[in-house]
Amino acid sequence: MNQYKFGKYLSTYFLQFIPSRMNYSVNTIKAYRDTFTIFLKYYTEVLHLKPERLNITDINKDLIEDFLNWLVDEKGYSISTRNQRLAALQSFFRFLQIEAPEYLDISNDILSIKALKVPNTEMTYLSIPAIKALLATPNSKTKEGQRDLAILTLLYDTGARVQEMIDLNLCDLKLSPPTTVKLLGKGQKIRIIPIMPQTTKIIKAYMNSYRLNDQGDLAAPVFFNKQNSKLSRAGITYILNKHFEVARQNSVHLFPSHISPHVLRHSKAMHLLESNVNLIYIRDFLGHASVSTTEIYAKANPELKRKAIEKASHDVLPQETLNTHDKALLLDWLKEYI
């Protein structure tokens, strides 16, 4: 009888439990798979143990906490990523509570591990002049430049996540008025986003240049690499950074030291908020599950805070009460001491 049951239960978890019982997105499943790949690598290369001989009883709270500390201290993972890896491991042990109650004590111990508090960091977003400078960088007279401009413009105009842009297919574009893009978000939720006429023009130029209008397969990706496969997250990040560096050299005062594709999403949300668009609409535009997630943009913008405070204080704070004589005395005093 094979006593090494970890592999057995892990297979059941990924091949049977997740597909049939959990409404996890493809990206979540990949992230969970990567967590266990890293965990088994840690078990092999750091602890010098054989993963094929790993049993459930070999796993305990101390082992998991040591693994999480290794991620942060040795691999340089952020606290947020560390918490995501913990969530993946705990999801497996919640499954184990039901599937193998004889390991209930082990599962409960691991489920008692707390996520660490993520330090507050300032949200990075670009001003409208910075967005204009960035989008002016690609050379729209070349095919590659047209593609890069289409990617950057669509990322900003739709507020799309990187994965949503990667998964965008030709059938998701509606370029006749009213022009829209269909995005497949987290949890397989679909949202329809209107796009501006300028964006539509840029996309059409890109599609004409690459002859995508002649593409018979509407399930083909809108943006692809030299192998005609979907662009990867790294590919889109490379394209953004390539033009970001040029734009920053020309207008260093407009840009932070570095950005990621998600910064364009933050920027769009901020610009909508600054234009007095209701948070409920911004929530739906971004595909957030709750408006509380969208509220981070209002909290992160100091100018919006200042305006709100000024508006609330206008009729409350004392107004100027100096008469003409008092003003004259004050001016004389200032002249004497300044």
WOFENMO-V503279 format. One record per helix or strand. SS is the DSSP state (H for helix, E for strand). FROM is the first residue (numbers start at 1). LEN is the number of residues. If there is no record, write none. Layout:
((SS	FROM	LEN) (SS	FROM	LEN))
This chain:
((H	6	16) (H	26	20) (H	51	3) (H	56	3) (H	61	13) (H	79	21) (H	101	11) (H	128	8) (H	143	16) (H	162	5) (E	169	1) (H	170	3) (E	173	2) (E	180	5) (H	186	3) (E	190	5) (H	197	13) (H	212	3) (E	221	1) (E	224	1) (E	230	1) (H	233	18) (H	252	3) (H	261	14) (H	279	8) (H	291	10) (H	302	12) (H	324	14))
